Amino acid sequence: MKLLFINGVNLNMTGIREKGVYGVQSLDDINAEIAAHFKGDTCEFFQSNIEGEICTQIQESMQEGFDGIILNAGAFTHYSYAIRDAIASVNVPVVEVHMSNVHSREEFRHKSVISEVCKGVICGFGKNSYILAGESFKL
Protein backbone atom coordinates (compact mmCIF):
# COMPACT_ATOMS: atom_id res chain seq x y z
CA MET A 1 0.00 0.00 0.00
CA LYS A 2 1.31 3.43 -0.93
CA LEU A 3 -0.20 6.26 1.11
CA LEU A 4 0.23 10.02 0.80
CA PHE A 5 -0.37 12.13 3.91
CA ILE A 6 -1.00 15.78 3.06
CA ASN A 7 -1.20 18.48 5.72
CA GLY A 8 -2.36 21.97 4.89
CA VAL A 9 -2.17 25.45 6.23
CA ASN A 10 -0.76 26.01 9.74
CA LEU A 11 -0.29 22.31 10.47
CA ASN A 12 3.47 22.92 10.45
CA MET A 13 2.76 24.67 13.78
CA THR A 14 1.38 21.50 15.39
CA GLY A 15 2.83 21.12 18.88
CA ILE A 16 3.36 24.88 19.10
CA ARG A 17 -0.08 26.40 18.59
CA GLU A 18 -3.28 25.52 20.43
CA LYS A 19 -1.76 22.59 22.31
CA GLY A 20 -5.08 21.89 23.99
CA VAL A 21 -6.61 21.23 20.57
CA TYR A 22 -3.74 19.72 18.57
CA GLY A 23 -1.47 18.27 21.25
CA VAL A 24 2.16 18.85 22.09
CA GLN A 25 3.84 16.68 19.45
CA SER A 26 5.29 18.26 16.34
CA LEU A 27 4.00 17.26 12.92
CA ASP A 28 7.33 15.53 12.28
CA ASP A 29 6.86 13.45 15.46
CA ILE A 30 3.32 12.53 14.42
CA ASN A 31 4.52 11.59 10.92
CA ALA A 32 7.19 9.34 12.43
CA GLU A 33 4.52 7.53 14.47
CA ILE A 34 2.35 7.13 11.38
CA ALA A 35 5.28 5.71 9.39
CA ALA A 36 6.07 3.29 12.23
CA HIS A 37 2.44 2.14 12.33
CA PHE A 38 2.41 1.49 8.57
CA LYS A 39 5.93 0.00 8.52
CA GLY A 40 5.03 -2.56 5.85
CA ASP A 41 3.63 0.14 3.58
CA THR A 42 5.06 3.16 1.81
CA CYS A 43 4.12 6.46 3.45
CA GLU A 44 5.00 9.85 2.06
CA PHE A 45 4.36 13.12 3.86
CA PHE A 46 3.76 16.60 2.49
CA GLN A 47 2.87 19.85 4.23
CA SER A 48 2.26 23.26 2.72
CA ASN A 49 0.67 26.55 3.66
CA ILE A 50 0.16 27.21 -0.06
CA GLU A 51 -3.13 26.08 -1.59
CA GLY A 52 -1.73 25.59 -5.11
CA GLU A 53 1.09 23.34 -3.87
CA ILE A 54 -1.49 21.08 -2.21
CA CYS A 55 -3.48 20.94 -5.46
CA THR A 56 -0.35 20.01 -7.39
CA GLN A 57 0.51 17.26 -4.88
CA ILE A 58 -3.00 15.81 -5.20
CA GLN A 59 -2.82 15.92 -9.02
CA GLU A 60 0.62 14.26 -9.10
CA SER A 61 -0.56 11.43 -6.84
CA MET A 62 -1.97 9.55 -9.85
CA GLN A 63 1.34 9.48 -11.74
CA GLU A 64 3.18 8.48 -8.56
CA GLY A 65 0.94 5.44 -8.02
CA PHE A 66 -0.59 6.24 -4.65
CA ASP A 67 -3.36 3.98 -3.39
CA GLY A 68 -4.81 6.67 -1.17
CA ILE A 69 -4.45 10.18 0.18
CA ILE A 70 -5.03 11.18 3.77
CA LEU A 71 -5.71 14.93 3.73
CA ASN A 72 -5.85 17.36 6.62
CA ALA A 73 -6.37 20.57 4.69
CA GLY A 74 -6.60 22.70 7.84
CA ALA A 75 -8.58 25.88 7.30
CA PHE A 76 -8.57 25.25 3.53
CA THR A 77 -11.21 22.59 4.31
CA HIS A 78 -13.82 25.27 4.78
CA TYR A 79 -13.36 27.34 1.63
CA SER A 80 -10.91 25.86 -0.89
CA TYR A 81 -12.83 25.00 -4.01
CA ALA A 82 -9.44 24.65 -5.72
CA ILE A 83 -8.49 21.73 -3.45
CA ARG A 84 -11.99 20.30 -3.85
CA ASP A 85 -11.63 20.37 -7.64
CA ALA A 86 -8.16 18.81 -7.46
CA ILE A 87 -9.57 15.92 -5.43
CA ALA A 88 -12.44 15.49 -7.90
CA SER A 89 -10.00 15.45 -10.84
CA VAL A 90 -8.01 12.38 -9.70
CA ASN A 91 -8.92 8.73 -9.33
CA VAL A 92 -6.96 8.34 -6.09
CA PRO A 93 -9.36 8.10 -3.13
CA VAL A 94 -8.99 10.76 -0.44
CA VAL A 95 -9.97 10.60 3.23
CA GLU A 96 -10.45 13.98 4.89
CA VAL A 97 -9.06 14.09 8.43
CA HIS A 98 -9.01 16.50 11.34
CA MET A 99 -7.27 15.97 14.65
CA SER A 100 -9.96 17.90 16.52
CA ASN A 101 -13.69 17.30 16.45
CA VAL A 102 -14.52 20.18 14.13
CA HIS A 103 -18.23 19.82 14.95
CA SER A 104 -17.63 20.76 18.58
CA ARG A 105 -15.70 23.89 17.65
CA GLU A 106 -16.56 27.24 16.04
CA GLU A 107 -19.51 27.27 13.64
CA PHE A 108 -17.37 28.08 10.59
CA ARG A 109 -15.49 24.79 11.09
CA HIS A 110 -18.69 22.74 10.70
CA LYS A 111 -18.80 23.19 6.90
CA SER A 112 -16.35 21.36 4.64
CA VAL A 113 -16.31 22.04 0.91
CA ILE A 114 -14.11 18.98 0.27
CA SER A 115 -16.12 16.27 2.08
CA GLU A 116 -18.45 15.51 -0.80
CA VAL A 117 -15.56 14.49 -3.06
CA CYS A 118 -13.78 12.42 -0.39
CA LYS A 119 -14.14 8.71 0.36
CA GLY A 120 -14.84 9.56 4.00
CA VAL A 121 -14.16 11.90 6.90
CA ILE A 122 -12.48 11.14 10.22
CA CYS A 123 -12.23 13.75 12.96
CA GLY A 124 -11.72 14.09 16.67
CA PHE A 125 -9.17 11.36 17.37
CA GLY A 126 -6.06 13.54 17.53
CA LYS A 127 -3.05 12.12 15.72
CA ASN A 128 -4.87 8.78 15.52
CA SER A 129 -7.25 10.32 12.96
CA TYR A 130 -4.44 9.86 10.41
CA ILE A 131 -3.91 6.22 11.33
CA LEU A 132 -7.63 5.45 11.21
CA ALA A 133 -7.83 7.08 7.79
CA GLY A 134 -4.85 5.08 6.51
CA GLU A 135 -6.32 1.86 7.83
CA SER A 136 -9.55 2.56 5.92
CA PHE A 137 -7.71 1.88 2.67
CA LYS A 138 -7.06 -1.69 3.83
CA LEU A 139 -10.76 -2.49 4.30
Salt bridges, closest charged atoms under 4 A:
GLU18 OE2 - ARG17 NH2 3.65
GLU18 OE1 - ARG105 NH2 3.52
GLU33 OE1 - LYS127 NZ 2.96
ASP41 OD2 - LYS138 NZ 2.77
ASP85 OD1 - ARG84 NH1 3.47
GLU96 OE2 - HIS98 NE2 2.67
GLU106 OE1 - ARG105 NE 3.77
GLU106 OE1 - ARG109 NE 2.55
GLU107 OE1 - HIS110 ND1 3.53
GLU116 OE2 - ARG84 NH2 2.76
GLU135 OE2 - HIS37 NE2 2.73
